[in-house]
Structures are given as structure tokens and as C-alpha cells.
Amino acid sequence: MAGNDGVGPHFGVARGADIIAMQVFSQFSSQADCGSAPAPCVLSFSSDQIAALERLLVLNNTFTIAAANMSLGGGQFFSNCDGSRPATKTAFDNLASVGIATVIAAGNNGFRDSVGAPSCISTAITVGATDDQDSMASFTNISPQIDLLAPGVDIVSSVQGPGTASYQGTSMATPHVAGAWAVLKQAN
């Protein structure tokens, strides 16, 4: 989203943007909690996500915030999930009321008729992934709930410490949209 290696234009969408990082993940030790992922695993409580979004709303009084990038999610939703996630919907709407977009990864299950949560919230900007030929990536969830598509295959991103690595997923596509949102907000 805001990568800047100081060398060339090949890195980062909004190279001049700053990032406010919010930790919303917890370690789970039970295989029952982790599902198909091996335990221990890292997951996120909706309450932690909502707390982070509420904190962004407060920080908007101090910083100019363009978007909340949420490269996370799970489950399968065939339609909007506003009714089952009212607190998340309220947090998204509160951010939208002050001009902050919530940009959410659609998910990587290869669903052709649904997305994960929280991208199923009607006021989310739900992002699916494309490949280098601008075709839908094989792994991306696809449904009418998707608002935008962005590159999500073989994306070079920073890694902890110095260096980069190549990744794929809607979690790579979503920062493209959040970065573009920041550039557009700065220009307008």
C-alpha cells in the first residue's frame, strides 16, 4: 500500500503515505478453534477488529486517514451480512461518515458465489484479486458483493527486516485499492 524502497517506482501504490498499524490478531492453541489450519494458529476476534476501527475514528481527529485496509476474513456469505454483524456495520458506517473507506479482502477460498466476513458488510469496499493477464485469480472469491478488483498474484511486498518477497491473495489486492484510495484522496 505505502511501500517505498527509495529506489524506483516499482514498489508501493501510495509511496508517500504513512501507515497506522493496528494489532487485531490473537494466537489460538486449540485445533477446534483453528479448523483446517494446524494449531496453534492466528485468528482475529470481531471485537478486536471493531476496537481498531473505533480507534481509527478517534485518530482521525489528529491524522488525515484515507482508508482502513483489512486483509483478513473468513466464512462464507452469499449476501450482505449486516444483520449478523451490526457492530461491524456501525464501525464501517462511522468511518465512512468522516471519509474513511473500509477496504476489505474478499477471501481466497475460490468461492464463485460468495465472500468472507467482514467483506460481506454492505458498506465495505470488497476487493477481489486478478492475475497478470487481468483475469480473475483462481483463488479469489467472486460474487456480486465484490466492488473492485486489483492485482493479487506475484505481488512483491516487504517482509520483516530488510528485503521483499512475492505473495498472492486478496490480501495483496486489498492494499492496492487502499493505496489508490489514499492517492485519490490526496489529489481531491
KELOVEX-67311 format. One record per residue (C-alpha): residue number from 1; x negated, z, y. Coordinates in nm, 2 decimals. Last residue first. Layout:
+-----+--------+--------+--------+
! seq !     c1 !     c3 !     c2 !
+-----+--------+--------+--------+
! NUM !      X !      Z !      Y !
...
+-----+--------+--------+--------+
//
This chain:
+-----+--------+--------+--------+
! seq !     c1 !     c3 !     c2 !
+-----+--------+--------+--------+
! 188 !   0.90 !  -0.43 !   1.56 !
! 187 !   0.54 !  -0.51 !   1.47 !
! 186 !   0.47 !  -0.16 !   1.34 !
! 185 !   0.80 !  -0.15 !   1.14 !
! 184 !   0.71 !  -0.49 !   0.99 !
! 183 !   0.36 !  -0.37 !   0.88 !
! 182 !   0.50 !  -0.05 !   0.74 !
! 181 !   0.78 !  -0.23 !   0.55 !
! 180 !   0.51 !  -0.47 !   0.41 !
! 179 !   0.32 !  -0.16 !   0.28 !
! 178 !   0.63 !  -0.02 !   0.12 !
! 177 !   0.71 !  -0.35 !  -0.04 !
! 176 !   0.35 !  -0.39 !  -0.18 !
! 175 !   0.36 !  -0.02 !  -0.28 !
! 174 !   0.67 !  -0.10 !  -0.50 !
! 173 !   0.51 !  -0.39 !  -0.69 !
! 172 !   0.23 !  -0.17 !  -0.84 !
! 171 !   0.47 !   0.09 !  -0.97 !
! 170 !   0.68 !  -0.19 !  -1.09 !
! 169 !   0.40 !  -0.24 !  -1.34 !
! 168 !   0.05 !  -0.37 !  -1.39 !
! 167 !  -0.29 !  -0.24 !  -1.33 !
! 166 !  -0.64 !  -0.36 !  -1.24 !
! 165 !  -0.91 !  -0.10 !  -1.15 !
! 164 !  -1.10 !   0.00 !  -0.83 !
! 163 !  -1.40 !   0.20 !  -0.73 !
! 162 !  -1.52 !   0.52 !  -0.58 !
! 161 !  -1.36 !   0.84 !  -0.69 !
! 160 !  -1.00 !   0.84 !  -0.83 !
! 159 !  -0.89 !   0.48 !  -0.86 !
! 158 !  -0.81 !   0.22 !  -0.60 !
! 157 !  -0.59 !  -0.08 !  -0.69 !
! 156 !  -0.63 !  -0.43 !  -0.81 !
! 155 !  -0.30 !  -0.57 !  -0.92 !
! 154 !  -0.30 !  -0.77 !  -1.25 !
! 153 !   0.08 !  -0.80 !  -1.26 !
! 152 !   0.32 !  -0.63 !  -1.02 !
! 151 !   0.36 !  -0.87 !  -0.73 !
! 150 !   0.68 !  -0.81 !  -0.54 !
! 149 !   1.06 !  -0.85 !  -0.60 !
! 148 !   1.33 !  -0.71 !  -0.37 !
! 147 !   1.67 !  -0.56 !  -0.38 !
! 146 !   1.72 !  -0.49 !  -0.75 !
! 145 !   2.06 !  -0.34 !  -0.82 !
! 144 !   2.19 !  -0.68 !  -0.96 !
! 143 !   1.97 !  -0.61 !  -1.26 !
! 142 !   1.62 !  -0.66 !  -1.39 !
! 141 !   1.38 !  -0.40 !  -1.53 !
! 140 !   1.03 !  -0.54 !  -1.52 !
! 139 !   0.82 !  -0.57 !  -1.85 !
! 138 !   0.81 !  -0.95 !  -1.88 !
! 137 !   0.72 !  -0.99 !  -1.51 !
! 136 !   0.98 !  -1.20 !  -1.33 !
! 135 !   0.83 !  -1.53 !  -1.23 !
! 134 !   0.62 !  -1.57 !  -0.91 !
! 133 !   0.35 !  -1.75 !  -1.11 !
! 132 !   0.11 !  -1.46 !  -1.06 !
! 131 !   0.36 !  -1.22 !  -1.21 !
! 130 !   0.67 !  -1.06 !  -1.05 !
! 129 !   0.78 !  -0.70 !  -1.04 !
! 128 !   1.11 !  -0.53 !  -0.95 !
! 127 !   1.18 !  -0.32 !  -0.64 !
! 126 !   1.48 !  -0.11 !  -0.56 !
! 125 !   1.53 !  -0.03 !  -0.19 !
! 124 !   1.73 !   0.28 !  -0.24 !
! 123 !   2.07 !   0.31 !  -0.07 !
! 122 !   2.28 !   0.25 !  -0.38 !
! 121 !   2.08 !   0.51 !  -0.59 !
! 120 !   1.98 !   0.33 !  -0.92 !
! 119 !   1.62 !   0.33 !  -0.81 !
! 118 !   1.62 !   0.71 !  -0.88 !
! 117 !   1.66 !   0.65 !  -1.17 !
! 116 !   1.59 !   0.36 !  -1.39 !
! 115 !   1.73 !   0.00 !  -1.38 !
! 114 !   1.99 !  -0.21 !  -1.57 !
! 113 !   2.09 !  -0.54 !  -1.72 !
! 112 !   1.78 !  -0.71 !  -1.84 !
! 111 !   1.59 !  -0.40 !  -1.94 !
! 110 !   1.22 !  -0.47 !  -1.98 !
! 109 !   1.14 !  -0.10 !  -1.98 !
! 108 !   0.91 !  -0.11 !  -1.68 !
! 107 !   1.11 !   0.06 !  -1.41 !
! 106 !   1.29 !  -0.04 !  -1.08 !
! 105 !   1.02 !   0.12 !  -0.86 !
! 104 !   1.17 !   0.28 !  -0.55 !
! 103 !   1.13 !   0.21 !  -0.17 !
! 102 !   1.30 !   0.47 !   0.03 !
! 101 !   1.31 !   0.34 !   0.39 !
! 100 !   1.25 !   0.56 !   0.69 !
!  99 !   1.45 !   0.46 !   1.00 !
!  98 !   1.58 !   0.80 !   1.10 !
!  97 !   1.92 !   0.76 !   0.93 !
!  96 !   1.75 !   0.60 !   0.64 !
!  95 !   1.57 !   0.93 !   0.57 !
!  94 !   1.89 !   1.12 !   0.57 !
!  93 !   2.05 !   0.86 !   0.34 !
!  92 !   1.77 !   0.89 !   0.08 !
!  91 !   1.80 !   1.27 !   0.08 !
!  90 !   2.18 !   1.25 !   0.05 !
!  89 !   2.15 !   1.01 !  -0.24 !
!  88 !   1.90 !   1.24 !  -0.41 !
!  87 !   2.14 !   1.54 !  -0.36 !
!  86 !   2.44 !   1.34 !  -0.50 !
!  85 !   2.26 !   1.23 !  -0.82 !
!  84 !   2.55 !   1.18 !  -1.07 !
!  83 !   2.78 !   1.03 !  -0.82 !
!  82 !   2.52 !   0.80 !  -0.66 !
!  81 !   2.42 !   0.65 !  -0.99 !
!  80 !   2.48 !   0.28 !  -0.90 !
!  79 !   2.54 !   0.06 !  -1.20 !
!  78 !   2.39 !  -0.01 !  -1.54 !
!  77 !   2.16 !   0.29 !  -1.53 !
!  76 !   1.89 !   0.35 !  -1.78 !
!  75 !   1.66 !   0.65 !  -1.78 !
!  74 !   1.33 !   0.69 !  -1.59 !
!  73 !   1.16 !   0.70 !  -1.25 !
!  72 !   0.84 !   0.68 !  -1.06 !
!  71 !   0.66 !   0.47 !  -0.81 !
!  70 !   0.84 !   0.63 !  -0.52 !
!  69 !   0.71 !   0.49 !  -0.19 !
!  68 !   0.87 !   0.67 !   0.11 !
!  67 !   0.87 !   0.43 !   0.41 !
!  66 !   0.78 !   0.38 !   0.77 !
!  65 !   0.68 !   0.73 !   0.89 !
!  64 !   0.57 !   0.78 !   1.25 !
!  63 !   0.43 !   1.13 !   1.24 !
!  62 !   0.53 !   1.46 !   1.40 !
!  61 !   0.91 !   1.47 !   1.40 !
!  60 !   0.90 !   1.25 !   1.09 !
!  59 !   0.73 !   1.54 !   0.91 !
!  58 !   1.07 !   1.72 !   0.88 !
!  57 !   1.22 !   1.41 !   0.71 !
!  56 !   0.91 !   1.38 !   0.49 !
!  55 !   0.96 !   1.74 !   0.38 !
!  54 !   1.32 !   1.65 !   0.27 !
!  53 !   1.18 !   1.36 !   0.07 !
!  52 !   0.93 !   1.59 !  -0.10 !
!  51 !   1.20 !   1.85 !  -0.18 !
!  50 !   1.42 !   1.58 !  -0.32 !
!  49 !   1.14 !   1.46 !  -0.55 !
!  48 !   1.07 !   1.82 !  -0.66 !
!  47 !   1.44 !   1.88 !  -0.73 !
!  46 !   1.45 !   1.55 !  -0.94 !
!  45 !   1.19 !   1.71 !  -1.17 !
!  44 !   0.89 !   1.48 !  -1.23 !
!  43 !   0.71 !   1.42 !  -1.56 !
!  42 !   0.35 !   1.45 !  -1.69 !
!  41 !   0.29 !   1.46 !  -2.06 !
!  40 !   0.15 !   1.71 !  -2.31 !
!  39 !   0.27 !   1.58 !  -2.54 !
!  38 !   0.27 !   1.22 !  -2.65 !
!  37 !   0.52 !   0.99 !  -2.48 !
!  36 !   0.82 !   0.89 !  -2.68 !
!  35 !   1.03 !   1.19 !  -2.56 !
!  34 !   0.81 !   1.41 !  -2.34 !
!  33 !   1.06 !   1.70 !  -2.32 !
!  32 !   1.11 !   1.72 !  -2.69 !
!  31 !   0.73 !   1.69 !  -2.74 !
!  30 !   0.70 !   2.01 !  -2.55 !
!  29 !   0.40 !   2.06 !  -2.32 !
!  28 !   0.53 !   1.93 !  -1.99 !
!  27 !   0.30 !   1.90 !  -1.69 !
!  26 !   0.46 !   1.87 !  -1.35 !
!  25 !   0.48 !   1.59 !  -1.09 !
!  24 !   0.61 !   1.59 !  -0.74 !
!  23 !   0.29 !   1.60 !  -0.54 !
!  22 !   0.35 !   1.44 !  -0.19 !
!  21 !   0.08 !   1.22 !  -0.03 !
!  20 !   0.11 !   1.13 !   0.34 !
!  19 !  -0.06 !   0.80 !   0.37 !
!  18 !  -0.21 !   0.63 !   0.68 !
!  17 !  -0.16 !   0.27 !   0.77 !
!  16 !  -0.43 !   0.03 !   0.89 !
!  15 !  -0.46 !  -0.17 !   0.57 !
!  14 !  -0.09 !  -0.23 !   0.54 !
!  13 !  -0.10 !  -0.47 !   0.24 !
!  12 !  -0.41 !  -0.34 !   0.07 !
!  11 !  -0.73 !  -0.52 !  -0.05 !
!  10 !  -0.81 !  -0.89 !  -0.03 !
!   9 !  -0.86 !  -0.89 !   0.35 !
!   8 !  -1.22 !  -0.81 !   0.33 !
!   7 !  -1.49 !  -0.54 !   0.34 !
!   6 !  -1.37 !  -0.21 !   0.47 !
!   5 !  -1.22 !  -0.12 !   0.14 !
!   4 !  -0.88 !  -0.06 !   0.29 !
!   3 !  -0.59 !   0.03 !   0.07 !
!   2 !  -0.26 !   0.10 !   0.25 !
!   1 !   0.00 !   0.00 !   0.00 !
+-----+--------+--------+--------+
//
